[in-house]
Amino acid sequence: MAEESRISTEPRGHVLLIGLDRADKMNAFDPPMLRQLAEAYALLERDPSLRVGVVFAHGANFTAGLDLGKVAPLVAQGENLFPEGGVDPFGLYGPPRSKPVVCAVQGRCLTIGIELLLSCDVTVAAADTRFGQIEIKRGIVPFGGATLRWVQTVGWGNAMRYLLTGDELSADEALRLGLVQEVVPGAPLDRAIAIAETIARQAPLAVQATLRNARRALEQGQAAALGELMPALRALMASNDAREGLMSFLERREAKFTGT
């Protein structure tokens, strides 16, 4: 029997829309949903026509978090939550994704939802979004990157303020701390798509090189990032897209990048 779909995918030009599609359960993540999300990320990574992903949610809420009753036993047994050939959407295990992802959140965004947006590159939130990293209230520790990325993103004191209390925070507070980059009055998906389409119009190889170097600086330090910066630049300068960028500048027109 085919597994019920919990993640939708829709290519839109060079953008791949990836939708959390378990709205009847407030998009709570069960094992099939985790597997299908990793498969959607693999599609984004391996399809050369796709340049940017947008993660969003069907329904009123981004996610109520993990479906602990179904996920916890697998974690306790040490089972892999992601399929062979999938791409870890939380960027903790296996090769990192090379393409940027924009996230759109609304309603409730709990536990793994915060970890998912922290693993993305840009997040747009609806003004009504309520965030909560509430694992501490369930007697467990976040295991999707929260203990790493909260501190990286908002600093030690701000991270501990919410990691150790499980208190909720508003969209405005999330914006102030830097958990999200924009807050919009209505549905956030249109704005997230607009940002993704702007990114997709840029030179794909340069976008990926920028993402890779910034991630290297964050994870391995400035010296490591500087060590690879000039070799990466010289490789980009030999690309067709760099030539197109120069010609578009000289001819005063919008560049048409091909990713070569």
HELIX and SHEET records of a PDB file:
HELIX    1   1 ALA A   23  LYS A   25  5                                   3    
HELIX    2   2 PRO A   31  ARG A   46  1                                  16    
HELIX    3   3 LEU A   68  ALA A   76  1                                   9    
HELIX    4   4 ILE A  112  SER A  119  1                                   8    
HELIX    5   5 GLU A  135  ARG A  138  5                                   4    
HELIX    6   6 ALA A  146  VAL A  154  1                                   9    
HELIX    7   7 TRP A  156  LEU A  163  1                                   8    
HELIX    8   8 ALA A  171  LEU A  177  1                                   7    
HELIX    9   9 LEU A  189  ALA A  200  1                                  12    
HELIX   10  10 PRO A  204  GLN A  220  1                                  17    
HELIX   11  11 GLN A  222  MET A  237  1                                  16    
HELIX   12  12 ASN A  240  GLU A  251  1                                  12    
SHEET    1   A 6 ILE A   7  ARG A  12  0                                        
SHEET    2   A 6 VAL A  15  LEU A  20 -1                                        
SHEET    3   A 6 VAL A  52  ALA A  57  1                                        
SHEET    4   A 6 VAL A 101  VAL A 105  1                                        
SHEET    5   A 6 VAL A 122  ALA A 126  1                                        
SHEET    6   A 6 GLU A 182  VAL A 184  1                                        
SHEET    1   B 3 ARG A 108  LEU A 110  0                                        
SHEET    2   B 3 ARG A 130  GLY A 132  1                                        
SHEET    3   B 3 GLU A 168  SER A 170 -1                                        
END                                                                             
